[in-house]
Amino acid sequence: MLATPGTNRLVRTRVLPGIAALFAATSIVCQILYSQTGPGQRVPWTILTVLAFATASVLDAAGRQGARGVLALLAVAGGGGLAVEVLGSHTGFPFGDYSYAGDLGWSVAGVPLVVPLAWVMMAWPALLVGRALGGGRRWLVAVVGGWALASWDVFLDPQMVDAGHWSWVHPTPALPGVEGVPLTNFAGWLLVAVTMVTLLHRLVPADAGTDLRAGPAPVMYLWTYGSSVWAHAFFFGRPGVALVGGVLMGVVAAPYAVALVRAVRR
């Protein structure tokens, strides 16, 4: 029996977002449990957090843009993320010289599979941020979305380095307050992030109505911002990271939150 257009629409607008929300909530629970475990027991919660968040982003893409959105996200962010991490960890370009400790589970060419999934989980929300704030101008969508993605790494990298999951050969010079992570890493992230968002914006049709709709991906982007500031300020003992990351990611997170509130009111 063939599915009717009405059935397909119901699945995309109600069923998929609902399942995506469950995975998003699972990711948040895993992050909370991460904070309640000792340093030697956090790897499983790290992996589960990324898996759940990435699944939520993929399902959010499916609900908004169907199979085209899913395939583009997996190819650009998943495949592209893996390719650039293999290149980076073997050559030092474009992030700088670094190496993985090998404690994050299965890997491909020395890159843990959870890493490209992390690109997937945040690239989709970053695209939505870029579209919400970019005013329909392609170049501005790419720049804003790229900044939304790259600025997140100001929180991510210090946490992962402190946890021993990877290390830098030359950790200086660094952003003020973000010791241990070189400026080359942020520059590389910005280059890759802008490229990813540019490709996603070209491959996935823009729909202002659905892109601004409150759902798992937008909520998870703002949760990531707020929880990262709190965690570095009070849990990881990195107030400098909380301040610098809060300012840099807040450049897009704050106006995005305002745009979402206005969209919901309308």
Secondary structure, DSSP 8 states (H G I E B T S, - for coil): ----HHHHHHIIIIIHHHHHHHHHHHHHHHHHHHHTS-GGG-HHHHHHHHHHHHHHHHHHHHHHHHHHHHHHHIIIIIIHHHHHHHHHHHH-TTT-SEEE-S-SS-EETTEETHHHHHHHHHHHHHHHHHHHHSTT-HHHHHHHHHHHHHTTHHHHHHHHHHTTSEEES---SB-TT-TTSBHHHHHHHHHHHHHHHHHHHHHS---HHHHTS-SHHHHHHHHHHHHHHHHHHHTSS-HHHHHHHHHHHHHHHHHHHHHHHHHHH-
